[in-house]
Amino acid sequence: MRLLIPLLSVLLMSLRLLGTAVYPSGQINKPLNDTATFHHGFELGAKTFCTIWMTSQGEPREVAEYRNDHFQVTNEQFQASTVFMKSTLKIQNLTMNDSGIYDISCWYAPNPAKRRRVFKLTVYEPVQQPVIKTKCQCGYIDCNCTLHCQDPTNSSSAHWVILHNSKPVNNSAHKRTIWTLLGDTCGNIKYMCVLQNPADQKNASVGFWQLCSTSRYSEFLCMCWAYQKAVIIGIMTVIVAVVSILARFIFKKIKEAVLRKLRGYFPSWRTEVDNQNKEGRLGDMEMTSVKSKLKDNKAVLRKLRGYFPSWRTEVDNQNKECRMGDMEMASVKSQLLDNTG
């Protein structure tokens, strides 16, 4: 409110001057040691005359003037930091004393009408890096964590922004302290503390691993929390497999017990099964009988060969004929070799 009163006084004084055109004022917020740029947009030349005034705490002071195509700083405070160019006025290396209302007035000879621009500059202390303090109270199921965003200078506004995969999903405006569950932090969730003033902004963030390190959980349990979905899926798969095997085994046992019970009530089922077993045993006996008969037949044939020598003589004659044929072939081969020699 104190800054608005001198601004209104300057505007009223300017309106009293006949032939003066006042352009809309602008608000410029800059941090300490930064550069403020005022875009006045006036044409400068040999016939241009300009004055620059600054009002701070209700006291107007001349800053500089431009005449005869030359810019001259008339206030020692702005001697080394002010640059007046064709369309802009720059004040470099800002200090807290540079905050105020700047009035730039220009007119062109021989036309006496003035044109003016008014700017309000506010210089702020730079925002410090925020400090995040965390505290987690853990139970058997989950941890309830408190996150506090602390401003070392207590001069900036603070709020929290919740990020999922680096994208903001929630903005807790004007809250320095928030609460969350450790289990809800999994899945690329981050909590970003933002400190800001109209001229500057800084932030810091905390994620799952930082919160888990402040809890009583070990590194192994933190990994289980971080990959809880994969762990749950793995455990459920094992449980389903074990239950399936047990169910098959139990179903088989129940089926056998039911069949045994039913056989007691229905003797015909038992008789039918016994007949099938008997048929199976009879089939095995028949196969054994056939095998024994074949062995007996082979023995009989060997014995018959002993009683019928003609069978044996015939075989011996065939073997002799084969040996004679081999000898004749050898004799023919030797004669051919002698003839060729």
Secondary structure, DSSP 4 states (H G I P E B T S, - for coil): -TTHHHHHHHHHHHHHSTTEEEEEEEEEEEETT--EEEE-----STTEEEEEEEEETTEEEEEEEEETTEEEE--GGGTTTEEE-SSEEEE-S--GGG-EEEEEEEEETT---EEEEEEEEEEEPPPPPPEEEEEEEE-SS-EEEEEEEE-SSS-SEEEEEEEETTEEEEEETT-SEEEEEGGGGTTTEEEEEEEEETTEEEEEEE-HHHHHHHSS--HHHHHHHHTHHHHHHHHHHHHHHHHHHHHHHHHHHHHHHHHHHHHHH-HHHHHHHHHHHHHHHHHHHHHHHHHHHHHHHHHHHHHHHHH-HHHHHHHHHHHHHHHHHHHHHHHHHHHHHHHH-
